[in-house]
């Protein structure tokens, strides 16, 4: 599938590869590259940044034109740096080792079906893998996301531990262009942080944020997870789900990535789409009720503490906890699945792991949504955020900005 595209620019060995899909970015991309270039030169010498300039065959012609401009700019300045007579400081991106993939010129564009950001990320990952050692670090970033000067050091330190094979980096959105967009992104980021906090309180192994520009994993973990998927949106959610099942996902600390808070309709859903919807419809951001996470905790604890019980007995106990919870797991054919897991895995730890492989991030989200459409409806921030913070034993302010700051600090992103 990847035979149509090739990696150009710096194709020599590296210990870290940063993959950036780019579609009609221009100045946003250059700002991102410059932020990486401010990292320590020693680590920059071990890092290759792969920019995947991509568009689909049905992309907006204006975006394709900008892609071709960006591609030419990359080629020109990367060649300047590669010239042995040129000083690194003469390059706009300093000592950055640059590689790129042309997935935008005629005959090289991505297909209209399954040809979005997932495939662009996959191209970058698959084509740079050969340059990485087995424990080399493969990092996802976006073309509108700035990084700190300690970005590469934090990655190197985290993955020097043999226990870290995949991780998410703390994030904090850049300041929005105006007050309306600022309110929209603050509410949405608060919603995402509250959901992650709720999953953490529930003891879910899928308690991490699903943001593409925050993902890092080893080459080994990437392969073990089956590689990046080709989804046009949500590729980060499903890739992280696979990483969580096969390697576990840790929370990397010590640095912050800063996605742009901009209106965008380049993907079917996501941050850009949410801001667009909030700004044009004045729709209110709703939050999941804390009770949903409390019930999820009860369900996960029920399984963990009763691995010897029959499926029917577990369902009976789930029904005693909450009829809506029991209704959801029954609809998922739990009794049959549990019988199969018990027959396949006599070891209790392996059985519990297999249960979490089945009751994965997607089923967890569906469970929360099911509970929200029954007895525990979603509501505004003022209804659900304070009690959730109280459950987490976090101090509670009086407004969205206060609550967001509390969670930023709690997540190591302040």
C-alpha positions as CSV (number, residue, x, y, z in Angstrom):
1,X,0.0,0.0,0.0
2,X,2.9,2.4,0.8
3,X,4.8,1.8,-2.5
4,X,3.5,5.0,-4.0
5,X,5.2,7.3,-1.5
6,X,8.7,7.7,-0.3
7,X,10.6,9.4,2.4
8,X,12.8,12.3,1.2
9,X,15.3,14.5,3.0
10,X,17.1,13.1,6.0
11,X,16.8,9.4,5.8
12,X,19.7,8.4,8.1
13,X,19.4,6.7,11.5
14,X,17.8,8.4,14.4
15,X,16.7,7.6,18.0
16,X,13.6,9.8,17.9
17,X,11.2,10.4,15.0
18,X,8.5,13.1,15.1
19,X,5.7,12.6,12.6
20,X,3.7,15.6,11.5
21,X,0.8,15.4,9.0
22,X,0.3,18.7,7.3
23,X,-2.6,20.0,5.1
24,X,-2.5,23.5,3.9
25,X,-0.7,24.8,7.0
26,X,1.9,27.4,5.9
27,X,2.9,29.6,8.8
28,X,1.4,27.2,11.4
29,X,3.8,24.5,10.3
30,X,6.8,26.7,10.3
31,X,6.0,27.8,13.9
32,X,5.7,24.2,15.0
33,X,9.1,23.3,13.4
34,X,10.7,26.3,15.0
35,X,9.4,25.3,18.4
36,X,11.0,21.9,18.0
37,X,14.2,23.5,16.8
38,X,14.6,25.3,20.2
39,X,15.2,22.0,21.9
40,X,18.8,21.0,23.0
41,X,21.1,20.5,20.0
42,X,22.4,17.2,21.1
43,X,18.9,15.7,21.1
44,X,18.1,17.4,17.8
45,X,21.0,15.5,16.3
46,X,19.3,12.3,17.3
47,X,15.9,13.3,16.0
48,X,14.3,13.3,12.6
49,X,11.1,15.3,12.0
50,X,9.0,13.8,9.2
51,X,6.5,16.2,7.7
52,X,3.7,14.4,5.7
53,X,2.4,17.0,3.2
54,X,-0.9,15.4,2.3
55,X,-4.2,16.0,0.6
56,X,-7.0,13.8,-0.7
57,X,-8.0,13.6,-4.3
58,X,-11.1,15.6,-3.3
59,X,-9.4,18.2,-1.1
60,X,-10.0,21.9,-1.4
61,X,-7.8,23.2,-4.3
62,X,-6.6,26.1,-2.1
63,X,-5.3,23.6,0.5
64,X,-3.5,21.7,-2.2
65,X,-1.9,24.9,-3.6
66,X,-0.7,25.8,-0.1
67,X,0.7,22.2,0.3
68,X,2.8,22.6,-2.9
69,X,4.2,25.9,-1.6
70,X,5.0,24.3,1.8
71,X,6.6,21.3,0.0
72,X,8.9,23.5,-2.1
73,X,9.8,25.6,1.0
74,X,10.7,22.4,3.0
75,X,12.8,21.1,0.1
76,X,14.7,24.4,-0.4
77,X,15.6,25.0,3.3
78,X,16.3,21.4,4.1
79,X,18.7,21.2,1.2
80,X,20.4,24.4,2.5
81,X,21.0,22.7,5.9
82,X,22.2,19.5,4.2
83,X,24.8,21.4,2.3
84,X,28.0,20.7,4.1
85,X,29.2,24.3,3.5
86,X,26.1,25.8,5.2
87,X,25.9,26.5,8.9
88,X,23.0,25.1,10.8
89,X,22.1,28.6,12.1
90,X,21.6,29.8,8.5
91,X,18.6,27.4,8.2
92,X,15.2,28.8,9.3
93,X,14.8,25.6,11.4
94,X,18.2,25.7,13.0
95,X,19.7,22.2,13.6
96,X,16.5,20.4,12.8
97,X,16.9,17.2,10.8
98,X,14.0,17.3,8.3
99,X,12.4,14.6,6.2
100,X,9.2,14.8,4.2
101,X,6.7,12.8,2.3
102,X,5.0,14.2,-0.8
103,X,1.4,13.0,-0.6
104,X,-0.1,16.0,-2.4
105,X,1.3,16.2,-5.9
106,X,-0.8,14.7,-8.8
107,X,-0.8,10.9,-8.6
108,X,0.5,11.0,-5.0
109,X,-2.7,12.3,-3.3
110,X,-4.4,10.2,-0.7
111,X,-7.6,8.4,-1.7
112,X,-11.0,9.9,-0.9
113,X,-11.9,6.9,1.2
114,X,-9.8,6.3,4.3
115,X,-7.4,9.0,3.0
116,X,-7.4,11.4,5.9
117,X,-5.1,12.1,8.9
118,X,-4.9,8.5,9.9
119,X,-3.3,7.4,6.6
120,X,-1.0,10.5,6.7
121,X,0.2,9.5,10.1
122,X,0.6,5.9,9.0
123,X,2.7,6.9,6.0
124,X,5.1,8.9,8.2
125,X,5.4,6.2,10.8
126,X,5.8,3.3,8.4
127,X,8.4,5.0,6.2
128,X,10.6,6.2,9.1
129,X,10.5,2.9,11.0
130,X,13.6,1.6,9.3
131,X,15.6,4.5,10.7
132,X,14.7,3.8,14.3
133,X,16.3,1.1,16.6
134,X,13.8,-1.3,18.3
135,X,13.5,1.0,21.4
136,X,13.6,4.2,19.3
137,X,10.8,6.7,20.0
138,X,8.0,7.3,17.5
139,X,6.2,10.6,18.3
140,X,2.9,12.0,16.9
141,X,2.6,15.8,16.5
142,X,0.3,18.1,14.6
143,X,1.3,21.0,12.3
144,X,-0.5,23.5,14.4
145,X,0.9,22.4,17.8
146,X,3.8,24.1,19.6
147,X,6.2,22.3,21.9
148,X,8.3,23.4,24.8
149,X,12.1,23.6,24.8
150,X,12.2,20.5,27.1
151,X,10.0,18.5,24.8
152,X,12.7,16.1,23.5
153,X,14.5,15.8,26.9
154,X,11.2,14.8,28.6
155,X,10.6,12.2,25.9
156,X,14.2,10.8,26.2
157,X,14.0,10.6,30.0
158,X,10.5,8.9,30.0
159,X,11.5,6.3,27.5
160,X,14.8,5.6,29.1
161,X,12.8,3.6,31.6
162,X,12.1,0.0,30.6
163,X,8.6,0.3,32.0
164,X,7.5,3.0,29.5
165,X,6.6,1.8,26.0
166,X,3.7,4.2,25.2
167,X,2.6,7.5,26.7
168,X,0.6,10.6,26.3
169,X,2.1,14.1,26.9
170,X,0.2,16.8,28.9
171,X,-1.5,19.3,26.7
172,X,-2.8,22.9,27.0
173,X,-4.5,24.6,24.1
174,X,-3.1,27.9,22.8
175,X,-5.1,31.1,23.5
176,X,-7.9,31.4,21.1
177,X,-8.3,34.3,18.6
178,X,-11.3,36.0,20.3
179,X,-13.5,35.7,23.4
180,X,-16.1,33.5,21.7
181,X,-13.6,31.0,20.5
182,X,-11.8,31.2,23.9
183,X,-15.0,30.3,25.7
184,X,-15.7,27.4,23.3
185,X,-12.2,25.9,23.7
186,X,-12.2,26.4,27.5
187,X,-15.5,24.5,27.8
188,X,-14.4,21.8,25.4
189,X,-11.0,21.3,27.1
190,X,-12.7,21.3,30.5
191,X,-15.1,18.6,29.1
192,X,-12.1,16.4,27.9
193,X,-10.2,16.8,31.2
194,X,-13.3,16.0,33.3
195,X,-13.9,12.8,31.2
196,X,-10.2,11.7,31.7
197,X,-10.5,12.5,35.4
198,X,-13.7,10.5,35.7
199,X,-12.1,7.5,34.0
200,X,-9.1,7.8,36.3
201,X,-11.4,7.8,39.3
202,X,-13.2,4.7,37.9
203,X,-9.9,2.9,37.7
204,X,-10.1,2.4,34.0
205,X,-6.9,1.3,32.1
206,X,-8.1,3.7,29.3
207,X,-7.9,6.8,31.5
208,X,-5.9,9.0,29.2
209,X,-6.7,11.9,26.8
210,X,-7.0,10.9,23.1
211,X,-5.3,13.7,21.3
212,X,-3.1,12.8,18.4
213,X,-0.4,15.4,19.0
214,X,0.3,14.0,22.5
215,X,1.1,10.3,21.6
216,X,4.5,8.7,21.9
217,X,5.5,5.1,21.8
218,X,8.5,2.9,21.1
219,X,9.0,1.3,17.7
220,X,8.4,-2.1,19.3
221,X,5.1,-0.9,20.9
222,X,4.0,0.6,17.6
223,X,4.5,-2.7,15.8
224,X,2.9,-4.7,18.7
225,X,-0.2,-2.5,18.4
226,X,-0.5,-3.2,14.7
227,X,0.6,0.2,13.6
228,X,-1.4,3.3,13.0
229,X,-4.9,3.0,11.5
230,X,-6.2,4.8,8.4
231,X,-9.2,6.6,9.9
232,X,-10.1,10.1,8.7
233,X,-10.8,11.1,12.3
234,X,-10.5,9.4,15.7
235,X,-7.3,7.7,14.6
236,X,-5.7,8.8,17.9
237,X,-8.5,7.2,19.9
238,X,-8.2,3.8,18.2
239,X,-4.4,3.8,18.1
240,X,-4.2,4.6,21.8
241,X,-6.8,1.9,22.5
242,X,-4.5,-0.7,20.8
243,X,-1.4,0.7,22.6
244,X,-3.3,0.4,25.9
245,X,-4.2,-3.2,25.2
246,X,-0.7,-4.3,24.0
247,X,1.7,-2.1,26.0
248,X,-0.2,0.1,28.4
249,X,-0.3,3.9,28.2
250,X,1.5,6.0,30.8
251,X,1.3,9.7,31.5
252,X,4.5,11.4,30.5
253,X,5.4,14.4,32.7
254,X,7.8,17.3,32.5
255,X,6.7,19.0,29.3
256,X,3.5,20.3,27.6
257,X,2.3,20.3,24.0
258,X,0.2,23.2,22.9
259,X,-2.4,22.6,20.2
260,X,-3.9,25.5,18.4
261,X,-7.4,26.5,19.4
262,X,-8.7,27.2,15.9
263,X,-11.9,26.6,13.9
264,X,-11.3,23.8,11.5
265,X,-13.5,21.5,9.3
266,X,-10.7,19.3,8.0
267,X,-11.8,16.3,9.9
268,X,-15.4,15.0,10.5
269,X,-15.1,15.6,14.2
270,X,-12.6,16.8,16.8
271,X,-11.5,20.1,18.5
272,X,-11.7,22.2,15.4
273,X,-15.2,21.0,14.5
274,X,-16.4,21.5,18.1
275,X,-15.2,25.1,18.2
276,X,-16.9,25.7,14.8
277,X,-20.2,24.3,16.1
278,X,-20.1,26.2,19.4
279,X,-19.3,29.5,17.7
280,X,-21.9,29.2,15.0
281,X,-24.8,27.6,16.9
282,X,-24.2,28.8,20.5
283,X,-24.8,25.2,21.5
284,X,-23.9,24.5,25.2
285,X,-21.1,22.1,26.1
286,X,-22.6,19.3,28.2
287,X,-20.7,17.2,30.7
288,X,-21.2,13.6,31.9
289,X,-22.7,13.1,35.3
290,X,-20.2,12.0,38.0
291,X,-22.5,9.2,38.9
292,X,-21.6,7.6,35.5
293,X,-18.0,7.3,36.5
294,X,-19.0,6.1,40.0
295,X,-21.0,3.3,38.4
296,X,-18.2,2.4,36.0
297,X,-15.9,2.1,39.1
298,X,-18.4,-0.3,40.7
299,X,-18.6,-2.4,37.6
300,X,-14.8,-2.6,37.2
301,X,-14.3,-3.4,40.9
302,X,-17.0,-6.0,40.7
303,X,-15.1,-7.9,38.0
304,X,-11.7,-7.4,39.6
305,X,-12.9,-8.7,43.0
306,X,-15.0,-11.6,41.7
307,X,-13.0,-13.3,38.9
308,X,-14.3,-16.8,40.0
309,X,-18.0,-16.0,39.7
310,X,-20.2,-17.1,36.8
311,X,-21.4,-14.5,34.3
312,X,-25.0,-14.8,35.6
313,X,-23.9,-14.1,39.2
314,X,-21.9,-11.0,38.0
315,X,-25.0,-9.8,36.2
316,X,-27.1,-10.2,39.2
317,X,-24.7,-8.2,41.3
318,X,-24.5,-5.5,38.6
319,X,-28.3,-5.3,38.7
320,X,-28.1,-4.7,42.4
321,X,-25.7,-1.9,41.8
322,X,-27.8,-0.2,39.1
323,X,-30.4,-1.6,36.6
324,X,-29.1,0.7,33.8
325,X,-25.6,-0.6,34.3
326,X,-26.8,-4.2,34.2
327,X,-28.9,-3.4,31.1
328,X,-25.9,-2.1,29.2
329,X,-23.6,-5.0,30.0
330,X,-26.4,-7.5,29.1
331,X,-26.8,-5.8,25.7
332,X,-23.0,-6.3,25.2
333,X,-23.6,-10.1,25.5
334,X,-21.5,-10.2,28.7
335,X,-22.6,-13.6,30.0
336,X,-21.5,-15.4,26.8
337,X,-18.2,-13.4,26.6
338,X,-17.4,-14.0,30.3
339,X,-18.0,-17.8,29.9
340,X,-15.6,-17.7,27.0
341,X,-13.0,-15.7,28.9
342,X,-13.2,-18.1,31.9
343,X,-12.8,-21.1,29.6
344,X,-9.8,-19.6,27.8
345,X,-8.0,-18.1,30.8
346,X,-7.7,-20.1,34.0
347,X,-5.2,-17.6,35.4
348,X,-7.1,-14.8,37.1
349,X,-4.7,-12.0,36.2
350,X,-4.8,-13.1,32.5
351,X,-8.6,-13.3,32.7
352,X,-8.8,-9.7,34.1
353,X,-6.5,-8.5,31.3
354,X,-8.7,-10.3,28.7
355,X,-11.8,-8.7,30.2
356,X,-10.2,-5.2,29.8
357,X,-9.3,-6.1,26.2
358,X,-13.0,-6.8,25.7
359,X,-14.4,-4.0,27.8
360,X,-12.1,-1.5,26.0
361,X,-12.0,2.2,25.5
362,X,-14.8,2.1,23.0
363,X,-17.1,0.0,25.2
364,X,-16.2,2.2,28.2
365,X,-17.3,5.3,26.3
366,X,-20.5,3.6,25.1
367,X,-21.2,2.6,28.7
368,X,-20.9,6.2,29.9
369,X,-23.1,7.4,27.0
370,X,-25.7,4.7,27.7
371,X,-25.9,5.8,31.4
372,X,-26.1,9.4,30.3
373,X,-29.2,8.7,28.1
374,X,-31.0,6.8,30.9
375,X,-31.0,7.9,34.5
376,X,-27.9,10.2,34.6
377,X,-28.3,12.9,31.9
378,X,-25.5,15.2,30.7
379,X,-25.8,18.8,32.0
380,X,-23.9,22.1,32.0
381,X,-20.5,22.5,33.7
382,X,-22.0,24.1,36.8
383,X,-24.1,21.0,37.5
384,X,-21.5,18.3,37.0
385,X,-18.0,19.7,37.4
386,X,-18.0,20.7,41.1
387,X,-19.2,17.3,42.3
388,X,-16.7,15.5,40.1
389,X,-13.9,17.7,41.5
390,X,-15.2,16.9,45.0
391,X,-15.1,13.2,44.2
392,X,-11.4,13.6,43.2
393,X,-10.7,15.6,46.4
394,X,-9.6,18.6,44.3
395,X,-10.2,22.2,45.3
396,X,-13.2,23.7,43.6
397,X,-13.5,27.2,42.2
398,X,-16.6,29.0,41.0
399,X,-16.4,29.2,37.2
400,X,-15.1,27.4,34.1
401,X,-11.8,29.2,34.1
402,X,-11.2,28.2,37.8
403,X,-12.1,24.5,37.2
404,X,-9.9,24.4,34.1
405,X,-6.9,25.8,35.9
406,X,-7.4,23.3,38.7
407,X,-7.4,20.4,36.2
408,X,-4.5,21.9,34.3
409,X,-2.4,21.8,37.5
410,X,-3.6,18.4,38.4
411,X,-2.6,17.1,34.9
412,X,0.8,18.7,35.0
413,X,-0.1,21.0,32.1
414,X,-0.3,24.4,33.9
